[in-house]
Amino acid sequence: MNAPVAKPWILDIAPYVPGRATTDDGRKVAKLSSNENPFGTPDAARAAYAEAAATLERYPDASAADLRAAIADHYGIEADRIVYGTGSDEVLHLAAGSFAGLGDEIIYVRYGFAVYDIAARRVGATPVVAPDKDYATDVDAILAAVTERTKVVFVANPNNPTGTYSSKAEIARLHAGLPATVLLVLDQAYTEYLNPEDDDGGLELARTQTNVLVTRTFSKIFGLASERVGWGYGHPDLIAAMHRIRAPFAFGIGAGHAAIAALGASDFIEHSRSHNAQWRAWFAAEIDALGNKGLRAVPSKANFQLVLFEGALTAEAAYKGLMDAGYIVRWLPGQGLAHGLRITIGTEDEMRGVVAALRAMAGA
C-alpha cells in the first residue's frame, strides 16, 4: 500500500521518555523522577496565573515583550537578545534547526540530555557523542571530536542526568578551542541551584561572543514545569535566525504572567536552593556510606543525585523496590545508565524514606 514515508533520520529517533508519575499498578506515590521543585510554585506565580483566566480568549503577545523585559531586568541582560520557547527544550531544537542540517555534525557528551540526540537527528544532522570523564563533561574529548562538519556543541552545566559541573575556566577553555563557526549551546536548566561562586560565565560569554547561546527554563527552581516556559540568550544574529523558525505562541498568557511573578519570588527561590543544597549533600553522604554495598553518588550540583549501583543490588532492582516503597525515581537504561538511578532531591521526609528503603534493600 502506498503511503507517506518518514525521512530515515526521523525514524532513527528514539522518542523522549519523561519521568513516570505512577507506579506499575497505577498508584500515585512520591515523584522523584522529573527534577520538579518539591515546594511547588511561588504563591505570586499562582495568583498571576489565576488572574490571567480573564483573558483566555486572547492570543498571548507573540513577542513576549513583558516576559523578555522581566528576564532582562532580573539577569542584567538585553531583552532584544532573548528568544523564548516551549520550555528550554524548544530553544535547543531551535538552535539545532537554525544552524545544522544534513551532512552536519552535532556534538554532545556521553550521558548528556536526551533531547540533544533528538534535536540533532530531527534536522538530519549526525550526532557525535564525546566520551565522558567519570560521568562528567570532558572538554578535551569534545574538542577532539570537532571536525569541519561540526556545527553545534551542546553542553549542559550542571549536566543532566549526571548532575556534574564544569567550572568557569573549563567552559572558557572549551569555547576558546572551538572554531568561531561552531555554536556552543550552554544548557543551564539547573543553574539557579548553583552557589553564586559557581557561575560558569555562560551569560558573559553569550554577551561578548558571536557563537555562544545560553538556555534557561522556568520548569525547575521556579516551579512552573507544567507551563513550559524557556528562553535563550545570545548574539543578535543567533537570536534573529532562531526567531525565524520558533512557534509564534509557545505558551499561554497565564504562563507568561506566572513566569514574570516567579522571577520576583526571591524568598521562595532561596529557600528552594538552600534546601536542595542541604539535602543533596546529606543524601550523597548517606549513599556513599553504602559504598561497601556497591552504591556510589556521582558529585552533583543540580537538584538531583545520580546513584550508581556497582554491587549485588542492581539499579533495576532498586528502582522497583523504591517504587514498591512509595517512591518513583528515574532509571535510564536507554541512556547507557542501566546501572544508575537519577533521584530528584525532594522533601526531608522523602529523602529519609528513600535512604531507608535503599539501606534495607542493600542489607545495610
Rosetta blueprint (number, residue, H / E / L):
1 M L
2 N L
3 A L
4 P L
5 V L
6 A L
7 K L
8 P H
9 W H
10 I H
11 L H
12 D L
13 I L
14 A L
15 P L
16 Y L
17 V L
18 P L
19 G L
20 R L
21 A L
22 T E
23 T L
24 D L
25 D L
26 G L
27 R L
28 K E
29 V L
30 A E
31 K E
32 L L
33 S L
34 S L
35 N L
36 E L
37 N L
38 P L
39 F L
40 G L
41 T L
42 P L
43 D H
44 A H
45 A H
46 R H
47 A H
48 A H
49 Y H
50 A H
51 E H
52 A H
53 A H
54 A H
55 T H
56 L L
57 E L
58 R L
59 Y L
60 P L
61 D L
62 A L
63 S L
64 A L
65 A H
66 D H
67 L H
68 R H
69 A H
70 A H
71 I H
72 A H
73 D H
74 H H
75 Y H
76 G L
77 I L
78 E L
79 A H
80 D H
81 R H
82 I E
83 V E
84 Y E
85 G E
86 T E
87 G H
88 S H
89 D H
90 E H
91 V H
92 L H
93 H H
94 L H
95 A H
96 A H
97 G H
98 S H
99 F H
100 A L
101 G L
102 L L
103 G L
104 D L
105 E E
106 I E
107 I E
108 Y E
109 V E
110 R L
111 Y L
112 G L
113 F L
114 A H
115 V H
116 Y H
117 D H
118 I H
119 A H
120 A H
121 R H
122 R H
123 V L
124 G L
125 A L
126 T E
127 P E
128 V E
129 V E
130 A E
131 P L
132 D L
133 K E
134 D L
135 Y L
136 A E
137 T L
138 D L
139 V H
140 D H
141 A H
142 I H
143 L H
144 A H
145 A H
146 V L
147 T L
148 E L
149 R L
150 T E
151 K E
152 V E
153 V E
154 F E
155 V E
156 A E
157 N L
158 P L
159 N L
160 N L
161 P L
162 T L
163 G L
164 T L
165 Y L
166 S L
167 S L
168 K H
169 A H
170 E H
171 I H
172 A H
173 R H
174 L H
175 H H
176 A H
177 G H
178 L L
179 P L
180 A L
181 T L
182 V L
183 L E
184 L E
185 V E
186 L E
187 D E
188 Q L
189 A L
190 Y L
191 T H
192 E H
193 Y H
194 L L
195 N L
196 P H
197 E H
198 D H
199 D L
200 D L
201 G L
202 G H
203 L H
204 E H
205 L H
206 A H
207 R H
208 T H
209 Q L
210 T L
211 N L
212 V E
213 L E
214 V E
215 T E
216 R E
217 T E
218 F L
219 S L
220 K L
221 I L
222 F L
223 G L
224 L L
225 A H
226 S H
227 E H
228 R L
229 V E
230 G E
231 W E
232 G E
233 Y E
234 G E
235 H L
236 P H
237 D H
238 L H
239 I H
240 A H
241 A H
242 M H
243 H H
244 R L
245 I L
246 R L
247 A L
248 P L
249 F L
250 A L
251 F L
252 G L
253 I H
254 G H
255 A H
256 G H
257 H H
258 A H
259 A H
260 I H
261 A H
262 A H
263 L H
264 G L
265 A L
266 S H
267 D H
268 F H
269 I H
270 E H
271 H H
272 S H
273 R H
274 S H
275 H H
276 N H
277 A H
278 Q H
279 W H
280 R H
281 A H
282 W H
283 F H
284 A H
285 A H
286 E H
287 I H
288 D H
289 A L
290 L L
291 G H
292 N H
293 K H
294 G L
295 L E
296 R E
297 A E
298 V L
299 P L
300 S L
301 K L
302 A L
303 N L
304 F E
305 Q E
306 L E
307 V E
308 L E
309 F E
310 E L
311 G L
312 A L
313 L L
314 T L
315 A H
316 E H
317 A H
318 A H
319 Y H
320 K H
321 G H
322 L H
323 M H
324 D H
325 A H
326 G L
327 Y E
328 I E
329 V L
330 R E
331 W E
332 L E
333 P H
334 G H
335 Q H
336 G L
337 L E
338 A E
339 H E
340 G E
341 L E
342 R E
343 I E
344 T E
345 I L
346 G L
347 T L
348 E H
349 D H
350 E H
351 M H
352 R H
353 G H
354 V H
355 V H
356 A H
357 A H
358 L H
359 R H
360 A H
361 M H
362 A H
363 G L
364 A L
